[in-house]
Amino acid sequence: MAINPSTNPTMAGRTTAPGANYPYGSSKDETAPGAGDGTPYFKGRADDIFGFQQALLNATSIVPSGNAETVVASQYLEAIVALASGLADTVTDSGAADAYVLSLPAEVLPPPALFNGLTVSFFASADSLTTAPTADLFGLGAKTIVREDGSALSAGDITTTVMTTVKYNLAGDELLLVRGAGTLAAGGGGLIRYEVFTSSGVYNKNPDATSIKLTVLGAGGGGGGSPNNNNAGAGGGAGGAAIRYLDNSAVSATKNITVGTGGSGGVSGADGTAGGTSSFGGFATATGGGGGDGNGGSGGLAGFGSGGDLNLSGQDGMSTHDGGAQEEGPSGGASVLGGGGAGTLGNGRNSGNYGGGGGGAGANNGSTAAGGAGSNGVVIIEEYA
């Protein structure tokens, strides 16, 4: 499914020999103009590039905008970020109790073989009933799920209501239960306390808890402003999110919490500013959304989560249209906790939901207008007995 330059007949003798830097060979120039011994560019090579680019977009359900890629607006980079943030790690179970069958969306290609450390997350179709459940990842063979110390599970360690995360261990040819009902409720109790940080601060560990759940959300970007030339400003991007479960023993007595500040809306045609990053120590991080372009242009790119069991991107801010004497500003991107600010014919509206992007300023018969502000991020900590 990918051209091998060293064996492709059209490129025979017209590439460099395979080496450490290019195991399948690399391109080379002609020795003289018209010599015909340089690497040719032909339909197969073009399709190789097109196929890769379109596979990225298809795997993340991104529709090409029709505009050329730039440093500040790249749909291919957006697709890579989405995949790296966990889109390809969350799978669907179509099996039964104790015999889980896991698959990716049809547009996302699975790995050709299991490799050490391969990690996936899923919601089980049924609770586990025995001590030796199995999971078949992508049709590559059923493997027994065990605890990280190698011991057997207990019945009910995998449930339909708690996301399960497993990691392939090559040495034991088995799947290790990284997160699941059995790892989150070792104390047998439910929620005992929660804290919501809407600004940066310090978390004090609860010694009565056995596990905690983190929800970390980056701040939204500000919407772009509109000058007096009938060009609206674009919407700000939403912040990303990271959700992670931790054993309480892994957390120190105090932990610094950073909550990103929402980006400011641009004025008189200026770009909105980016939202800030939120984090819970070094355990989970979520970047803020980008600011929307002022004076017409692209919406701010969404932020993304990292370090979580579930990492999510926000929504990009909406881009502007073709302009005109009256053009309503586009909306800011929505976060996992709600929508962004709406665009209007005047000043864009501020986002009212954590992590949402600010609305873009509208063009209204040559009047200047400001973009809406993005919302601050948030860090939510739930403690379980």
N, C-alpha and C positions, 0 to 999 in steps of 0.2 A: 504493500500500500504506500510505499515511498520509493522513489527512484534511487538506485545505487549507482553513483557515477562511475565506479570502477568496473562495473559489469554491463552497463547500458550500451547496446551496440551503436547507437547514434554518437556516443561520446568516446568510442573506442580509440585509444591513443591520443585523446585530446584533453585529458585531465592529468593532474599530477598523480604520482604513485601514492597509495594509501600510506599513512604515517600516524604518529602519535597524536598530532593535532587534528588531522582529518582522516579517520580510520577508513573512510570509503573514497578517499581522493578529494581533490579540490580543483577549482577552475584555474585555467592558465591563459595568458595572452598569446596571440599569434607571435611567432618569431620575427615576422615581417608583415607589413600590410599586404593582404591578399594571399598570404601563405596557406590559409585554410587549416592550420593546425592548432588554433585556439579552441577553447571550449565553446560549443555552439549553444545558442539559446533557441529552443524549439518548443512545440506545443506541449510535449510531455513535461518539460521543466516548468513551463508557465502553470500548467494544471497542478503540478506538485505544490507550488506556492499557493495557488488559489484554493486547492483542496484543504491545505493546512489552515489557512485563514478562515475559510468558511466552516470548517469543522469546529473551530473555536467559538464562532458566533452561534452555530447550531446547537452546540452543547450547552450554551447558556441562554438560549432563547432570545438572543439579541438580533434585531433586524437592522441591516445596514442603513445608515442615515442617508447615504448617497453623497456625503461630503468626504473629502480627503482627510486622512489621519493627520493630526497635529500633536505636538507635545502636550498641549492642555486639553485636548479632546480626542482620545483614542479609544475606540470601541474594542479593538483587539486587546489593549491593555486591560480594559474593563472586564473582558471575558476571562483573561488570565487571572486577574485578581479574584473574580467570582469563584473560579475553580480552586485556586489556592486557599480561599477562605472556607472551603468545606463543601461546596456544591457537589463535588465528585465523591465525597466521603459519606454522604447520607444516602442510604439505600432503602429499598422496599422489600419487605418480607412477604412471600406468597406461600410459605410452608404451613406447618402445623406445630402444635405443642411438642417441644423437644426435638423437632426436625425442621429447623428454620431454613428457608431458601431465599437467599438475598440477591437482589439484582439492582442495577443502576437504571436510570431512565434510558430509553432506547437510543437517544441521541448522544449519550456519553459512553465512550468505548471503555470496557473494563481492561485491566491488565491481562496479558496472555498467560500469566502464571502467578501463583502466590509468592510473595517475597517477605523476608523477615521484617517485621514492624508494620506491615500493611494494616491500617486501622480503618474501621467503618463503624457507623452508628445507625441504629434502626429502631423502630417501634415494632415489637413482636406482635404477630397475629394472634398469639395465645400465650398464656402463662406457662412457664416450665413446670413439669410435673415430676421429673425425676432428678437424680443427681448427675446425670451425664447427657445433657442436651447437646445437639450438634447443630452446626450451621454450614451450609454450602454457599461459599462466596462465588458468585458469577459462573456457576456450573463447573468449578474447578475441584470439586470433591468435598464431601461432608467431613468436618473436623470437630472433634469433641471440644466443648467449652469448659475450661477449668479456671480456678482462681489464679491470681498472679503468682502465688506461692506454689502452684502446681496441685493443690488439693482440690477435691471434688466440690461441686456446688451443692447447695441445698435446694430442695424443691421450692419454687417460687422466687428464686433469685433473679429470674427474668420475668417481667410482667408487661402487660399491654399498655400500662399507664406511665411507665418511666422509660425514657430513652436508654437503650442498651448500647454500649460501645465495646467492641472486641478488637483484639490485636493479634495478628498471626505470629506465632513463635516457631521459627524454623527448626530449632534444636529438638523440640518435642513434637513437631508436626501437629500443633494444636492451636486453639484460639484462647487467649487469655481474656477474662472478663475484667475490663478496665473500669467501666462504670455500669451500674444497673441497680435494680431494686435491692439486690443483696449487698451491694457496697454502700448504699446510701442510708439504709435503715438498720445498721448493725445494732443500734441501741433499742430498736423496736418501737420507737416513739415517733410522733409526728412533729409538725412545726411548733417551735416553742417561742420564737421571737424573730422579728425582722427589722432591718434598719434600711432607710432610704437616704442616700447622700445626694442632695441636689447641689452641693458645692463641695470643694475639696476639704478633706479633714482626716481624722485618724480613727480607724476601727479598733475597738477593744474586743479581743476575743472572749467569747462566752465559754467558760470552762465546763458548763453543763451540756454543751452541744457535742454531738459525735460527728456531724457532717454539716456542711454549708453549701448553699447554692448561690452562685454569683450571676448577676445580670449586669453587664457593663455596656453602656450605650454612649457613643460619641455624640458631640454637639452638631447641630445643623449649620450649614453655610448660609450666609446672607444673600438675598436676592440682588440682582443687578439694578442699577439706576437708569433712568431715562433722561436724556438731554432734551433740548428743545427742537430736535430735528425729526420727530415722529418715529423714532426707533425705541421699542420697549426694551426693558431689561429682562434677563433670563432668571429663572428660579434657582435658588440655592440647593445644593445636594444635601441629603439626609445623612446623619451619622450611622456608622456601622454598629454591630452588636456582637458581643461574645457571651456565651452562657457556659458556665463550668460548675461541676460538682467537685467538692474537695473533702477529704477526710479532715476533721478538725485538727488532728495532730500535725498536719502539714503546715498549719498557719501559726505564725509567731504571736506573742502576746498582744502586740500592736502592729498594725499594718497601715501604711499611708494610702489614702484614697485620693485619686485625682479625678476631678469632674471637669470636662471640657466646657468652655464658655462658647455660647452661640456666636456665629459670625455676624458682623454688622452689615446692614444693607448699604449698597452703593448709592451715592447722591449725584445728581446732575450728570448721569451717564457713566459714572465710575463702576467698576466691578464690585460685587459683594466680597467680603472677606471670608476665609475658611473657618469652619468650626474647630474647636479644640479637641484633643484626644483625651479620653477617659481611661482609667486603669485601676486595677486592684493589685497593688504591688507589682510583682513580675508574673502574676498568675494569669491575668486576662487583660487584654487591651482592645480598645475600639477607637479607630480614628474618626475625626470629624469629616463632615461633608465639605466639598469645595464651594467657593462663592460663585454665584451666577455672573455671566458676562454682562457688563453694562453696554448701553448703546447698541442693542441687538447682538445676537450670538448664541452661544451654547450654554445650557444649564450646567450648574456645578456638578462634578462627579461625586458619587456617593462614597462615604467612608466604609470601612470594612473591619470586621473583628478578627482577632488572632489570639491563640492560646486557649481557646475554649473547647469544650466538647462539641459545641455547636457554634460555628462562626458564620455570621450573616452580614451581607451588604445592605446598606440602605437603598433608597431609590434616588436615581439621578434627578436633579432639577430639570424642569421642562425648558426646552429651548424656545427662542422667539420665532416668529413667522417672517413674512416678507416686509413688514412695516406698513405704514399708512397713516393717514391723519388721525385715525383712532385705532389703536391696537391694544387690547387688554393684555396686561402682563401675564406670563405663564406662572403656574403654581410651583411652589417649592417641593422637593422630594419628601416622600413619607418615610418615617422610621418604623421600626417594628412595634412602636408604641402609639402610632397615630400619624395622621396626615400632616403635610406641610402647610405653610401659609398660602392663601389664595392670592392670585394676581388680580389687579383691578385696572380701571382706566386712570387711576391716580397712583398714590403710594401703594406699594405692595404690602400685604398684610404680614405681620409677624406670625411665626409659627407658634401655636399654642400647645403643642405636644412635644414631650422630651425628644430631642434629637432631630426634629423636623426642620426642613430647609425653609428659608424665608421666601415669600412670593416676589416675583419680579415686578418692577414698576411699569405702569402702562403708559403708552404714548397717547396723548390727548390734545390734538391740535397744536402741537408745538410747545406745550407746557412741560417744565421739568418736573420730575417726580423721583422719589427715593424707593429703593427696594426694601422689603421687609427683613427684619432680623431673624436669624435662625435661633432655635431654642437651645438652651443648655443641655448637656448630656445628663446622665444619671447613673448611679451605681446602687443596685439593690442587693442586699445580703439577707438570705433566709437561713435560719439556723434550725437544725433538726436534732431531736433527742436521740 
